[in-house]
């Protein structure tokens, strides 16, 4: 086990003024001491996404064990886990797993993950970077009049989105991956703005799983969505990570979006992710997100006792 004094040797290097930092001097495992874990959590809340370069010692089991220090690891609601793991999701480009769309993980459920731990296993020779955006500073950048609107607005999120628009229809393996992804259809109501349960920051809840802003047609939703997303993804609001094998990224899924850049052609890319259980978002006026589909199973009718 690492000593409690290890945090004295830890070095944190911010990557931009708004999001992202490298963390040096920590060897990730399930045996980190409490002060080190507390420092990692505080750094994550401040920088939104943090990177631990070349953690080549980390195995699948070690990644899950480390994740358990940050919260409760949870499996993806529809996609099978990696063999011999309880909660790990593998994104393999040969199986059509290319998350090349801006999203916050799994917002099609109410209590979507609080965070994720991503580890590069097979890196393409060129390309394959991942980009993260700060949804809290994006909210702060909105004009006051626009914030007054989004503060009250809600939207429908679903995993049954227009996958063909991402090019999956041209790839039968991508279509197969999508079949697993939508094996259960979810539909959830989220506020456009949530209050972070730890920092109390306000952040935008958007991403590719958003289908419709309540009260607007699909066409007008698309216009509003693109306008809001333009604040999320502006260059001043993002950080881009160029992977090496063994690199680990951890992000606060409650205050970020991310995008895996699909610029590596037929090269092989494999990355493994463990997510941490989250809580249903709470709106500025105190209302909580809720899932509409699938409907909760009704209790069986009571039977009279003769």
N, C-alpha and C positions, 0 to 999 in steps of 0.2 A: 504494500500500500504506500502511496506517496505520502510524504510527511506534510504536516500542516503548514510548514514553512515554505512549501513549494511556490505558493503564490508570490513570494518575494522575487522569484526568478522569472515570473511570467511577464511577457512583453506584449503590449497591445498596440498595434499600428493601424490607425484609421486609414481607410482607402479613399474616401471622399468626404466632403463636408456634411453630407446628409445620410449616407448609408454605407455600411460595410466596414469591417476591420479584420485584420489578420491577428491571430493569437499564436504566440510562440512560447515555448518553454513548458508545454503540457503534452504529456503522452496519454492519449485518450484510452480509457478502459473502464470497466465496471468497479474499479477499486479506488477511484479518486476520493480524496478526503473531502469533508464537508466544506471547508473554506474555499477550496479550489472550485467545487461545484457552485458555490454561492457567487464566486467571482465570474464564472462563465455565464451564469444566469443574468447577473447585473450587466455584463458586457453585451449580452444578447439584447436585453431590453433597450440599452442605449443605442446600439448600432444596427439593430434589426436583423442583420445577417452577419455571421462571423465565420472565418475560415481557419482551418487547422491544416497547414500543408504537410503532405507526405506522412500520413499516419499509417505507414505500411504494416505496422504490427497489428492493426485492428482487423479482427476476423468478423464473420457474420455474428457469432455469439457475443463477441466483445462489443460490437456496435449495439446490439440489443441491450446488453448489460449496461453500457454507458447511457443509453437512452432512458433506462429505468431510473437513473439518478436524477433526471430532469423532470420526470413525470411518469405517467402510465402509458407505455407503448400500446398502440391499438392497430389492428389489421385494417386493410382497406375494406370497405363495405361490400365490394363486388369482385375485385380482382384477387385471384389466389396468391398466397404468400409463397416465398421461396422455400423449396424443400428443406426440411429439418430446422425451420425457423417458425416462431409463433406469430410474428407480426411483420416480417420484412417483405417489402415490395421490390421486385427487380424490374428495371426499365432496360430492356434489351432491344437494340435497334433492329436486330435480325428478326425479331418477333413483332415488329411494327410499333414499338414503344418509342415514340418521338413526341414529347410534350411541347410542340412548337406553337404555343399560343399563350398569351398572357393570362395567368390564372392565380387564384389563391386555392390551395389544395382543398378539395372535397367540400366546397361550399354548397353542394346540393343536399347536404344533411344539415340539421340544425346546429348541433354541437360539433362543428368541424374542428380539425386538429389545431392545437395551440402552437405547434411547431413541428419541424421535421429535421432529421439528421440524414444527410446524403453523403455517400462515399463512392468515389470513382474506382471502378474495378477494371474495366477495359477501356482504354482511351484511344480514340482515333488519332492518327498521326497528325492531322491538322483539323481544326474546327472543333465543334462540339462544346463551345462555351455555354455557360448559363448566366442569365442576367436577372437581377433582382431590382425591384422598385419599392420606394417608401410610400405607402398609402396614407400615412399620417401627415407628412409634409405636403403631399398632393392635396389633401383636404385643406390644409392651412393656406395654400396658394389660391384657393378659389375666391373669387370676388364675394364680398359680404352678402350681396343680394342673392347670389347663386347658392351660397351656403345655407341661407334661410330656406330655400326650397329643398335641398337635399337632406337637411336636418330632419325633415318630416316625411320623406319619401321612403317607400318600400319597394321591393322587387322580388320576382319569382326566379329561383335558381333550380336547375335540373341537370342531371347527367345525360339526358337525352337531347344533346345540342346538335348543331349542324356539323357533324364530324366530317362530312364530305368536303366542306369548305377548307379543311386542313390538308386535303390531298389523299386521305385514307382510301377513298374509293378506287384509286389507282393501284393500291397495294393489297393483295389478298390477305397477307399476313396482318396488315393494319386492320383490315375488316374483321379478321378473326379476333384480334385484341379488343376491338370495339364491341364485338358480340359479348365478350365476357364483361366488359365495362358496363354495359346496359342490361345485364342479366336481371337486375332489379331496377325499376325506374323510380327515381327519387324526385320529389318536388318540394321545395322549401321556401318559406317566406323569410327574407332578411331585410333589415333596415339598410338604406344606402350608406348610413353612417353609424358605426358602432363605437361604444366607449370601451377602451381597453381596460380589462379588469385589474391590471397591476399598475400601469402608468397613468391611467385616466385620460390618455390622449384620445382624440377623435380621429378615426380613419375611415376611408372609403371602402365599402364592400362591393367589389365589382368582379371582373374576370370573366372568362369565356363561358362559365356555367350560368351567368345571368341571361335569362330569356326575355323577360319583359319587366319594365318599370310600371308599377301598378298605376292604372288610370290612363296609360298611353298605349297607342297601337304599336305593333311590332316595328313599323317603319319609323315612327317618332321615337320609340325606344332606341333604335339603332343610332339615330342622330344624337340623342342625349348621351348615350353610352360612349360614343366616339369622342364627344366633347369632354366628358369626365375622364376618360382614359388618356386623353392628351395631356392632362395634368399629371397623371400617374407616371407615364412613360417618357416624359421630356428628359433630355439627356442629363440635365442638372440633378435629376431625381433618381438616378440608377447607378448600379455598380455591376461590372462585368467580370466574371471569374474565368480565367484560362486554366483548365484542369491539368493536374498531373496525377498519375496513378497513386492512390492512397490518400489523396486530399479529401478532407471532410468539410462540409458546409452545414451550418445550423442556422435556421431562420425562424423568426417570429411570424407565424402564419396569420396572426391576427392584425399585422400591420405591414404586410408586404404582398406583392405579386411577384411571380417569376416566369421566365421564358427560357426553354432549352433551345438553343440556336441550331436549326437543322441545316448545317452547311458542310457536312462531311460525307455526302454521297453514299456510296455503298460500303464505306469503312465501318468497322464494328465498334459499337459503343455500349458499354454495360455499366449501369450505376445502380446502387442499392439504397433503399430509403426505409427508415423507420420513423413513424409519426407518433406524436405525443397527444394524448387525449386533450380535448379542449372543452369549452363551455359554450352554450348557445349565446350568440351576441345579444347585447342589450342596447337598445336605441337611446338617444339623448333623453327622451321622455320616459324611459324606464320599461318599455315593452321588450319582450324577449322573442327571438326568432322561434319559428315552429315549423315542423315538417307536415306537409299535406299528404304526400304519397311516399311510400305505401301507407295506407291508413292503418292505425293500430288495430290489432285483432280484437274483435269484440269478445267479451267474456261469454262462455257458454250459458244458455238459459238455465236458471235454477230449476231443480226438479222437486216437486212436492213429495213430501214424505207421507206415505199412507199411514 
